Each structure stands twice: as C-alpha cells, then as structure tokens.
Amino acid sequence: MSKKKSFPLRMDPELYEIIQKWAADDFRSVNSHIEFLLREAAKKDGRLKKDK
C-alpha cells in the first residue's frame, strides 16, 4: 500500500460546508471526497491515465 502525502489545506468556510455535505451524501469523509474530486479532475484533463 502506498503512503499518502499529508499537507495543510486552507479553504473558504462556505466551500468547506458544501464539500462536507457532498461527502456525507456520498458516504465519504471530507478528506477522501476532496481526493476523489481531484482525481476525477486529473483524469478528465488527461493528467491521470489509470486508477491506482
């Protein structure tokens, strides 16, 4: 299993609330939902070729 990189993330409180509710709707933590959204964006842009 690969080790994940940790780093602090600052974001607008309103955006955080939106992501928090969205994550709950999809039964994910906020952290895993942000990673999911970033992965999907990277795939859509052709920067991530395959799922790990």
C-alpha positions, 0 to 999 in steps of 0.5 A, a space after each residue: 500500500 502506498 503512503 499518502 502525502 499529508 499537507 495543510 489545506 486552507 479553504 473558504 468556510 462556505 466551500 468547506 460546508 458544501 464539500 462536507 455535505 457532498 461527502 456525507 451524501 456520498 458516504 465519504 469523509 471530507 478528506 477522501 471526497 476532496 481526493 476523489 474530486 481531484 482525481 476525477 479532475 486529473 483524469 478528465 484533463 488527461 493528467 491521470 491515465 489509470 486508477 491506482 
